[in-house]
Amino acid sequence: MAAVTGLVVAQFLGQGDDAALVTLAGKSADAVTQMAKAYTRDGGFTAGVPNAEIASVITTAAARLVANPEQLGSTIGTVSIRGAFNGWTLTERLVLNRYRIKAQ
């Protein structure tokens, strides 16, 4: 188990050699990690470090956040671009729900 770093997210995007992207990806990974911890109420985390399944969710969600850090939709001609992080995808929720601790 290892924390998801900016380098991990940047490499996932195929741009691990871009220092500015690694920095932005690190901030995104930190934010998404906190959201995952809150969603699962620390389930799937050991000493603050996510297990491999949750780390994969953090990596994919952080990659979407890095792709559009302003979180603004845009339209170029007739094409609408919506590559932002708008919450967990269905697949990410399926993984996170395995570790989610629900309120009693």
C-alpha positions in Angstrom: 0.0 0.0 0.0 1.2 3.5 -0.8 -0.4 6.9 -0.9 -1.4 8.2 -4.3 1.1 10.9 -5.3 1.1 13.5 -8.0 3.7 11.4 -9.9 1.4 8.4 -9.8 -1.5 10.4 -11.3 0.8 12.1 -13.9 2.2 8.8 -14.9 -1.3 7.4 -15.2 -2.0 10.3 -17.7 1.2 9.5 -19.5 2.9 12.8 -18.5 5.1 11.8 -15.6 7.9 14.0 -16.9 5.9 17.2 -16.7 6.9 18.8 -13.3 4.0 21.3 -13.4 1.5 18.6 -14.0 3.0 16.4 -11.2 2.5 19.3 -8.8 -1.1 19.9 -9.9 -1.8 16.2 -9.8 -0.4 16.0 -6.2 -2.8 18.7 -5.0 -5.7 16.9 -6.8 -4.7 13.5 -5.4 -4.6 15.0 -1.8 -8.1 16.5 -2.3 -9.6 13.3 -3.7 -7.9 11.2 -1.0 -9.7 13.3 1.6 -13.0 12.8 -0.2 -12.5 9.0 -0.4 -11.6 8.9 3.3 -14.7 10.8 4.2 -16.9 8.7 1.9 -15.7 5.4 3.4 -15.2 6.9 6.9 -11.6 5.6 6.8 -12.7 2.1 5.7 -10.0 0.7 3.4 -7.3 3.0 4.8 -4.5 1.9 7.2 -2.7 4.7 9.0 -4.2 7.1 6.4 -2.9 5.1 3.4 -5.5 3.6 1.0 -5.4 0.0 0.0 -4.8 -0.8 -3.7 -8.5 -0.8 -4.7 -9.2 2.6 -3.1 -5.8 3.9 -4.5 -7.0 3.1 -8.0 -10.2 5.1 -7.4 -8.2 8.0 -6.1 -5.9 7.8 -9.2 -8.7 7.8 -11.7 -10.8 10.5 -10.0 -7.7 12.7 -9.5 -6.9 12.3 -13.2 -10.3 13.7 -14.1 -9.7 16.6 -11.7 -6.3 17.4 -13.2 -7.8 17.3 -16.7 -10.0 20.3 -15.8 -8.9 21.9 -12.6 -11.2 24.9 -13.0 -14.1 22.5 -13.2 -15.7 24.6 -15.9 -17.5 23.2 -18.9 -16.6 24.6 -22.3 -17.9 24.5 -25.8 -15.7 24.6 -28.9 -18.0 25.1 -31.9 -20.7 22.4 -31.4 -18.5 20.2 -29.1 -19.2 20.3 -25.4 -16.2 19.3 -23.2 -17.1 18.0 -19.7 -14.0 16.1 -18.5 -14.2 17.4 -15.0 -14.6 15.6 -11.7 -18.3 15.8 -10.9 -18.3 13.2 -8.2 -17.5 9.5 -8.2 -18.3 7.5 -11.3 -20.5 4.4 -11.0 -17.4 2.1 -11.1 -15.6 4.2 -8.5 -18.6 4.0 -6.2 -18.8 0.2 -6.6 -15.3 0.0 -5.2 -15.7 2.6 -2.5 -19.0 1.1 -1.3 -17.2 -2.1 -0.5 -15.4 -0.2 2.2 -18.0 2.3 3.2 -19.0 2.3 6.8 -22.6 3.5 7.1 -24.0 5.4 10.0 -26.1 3.4 12.4 
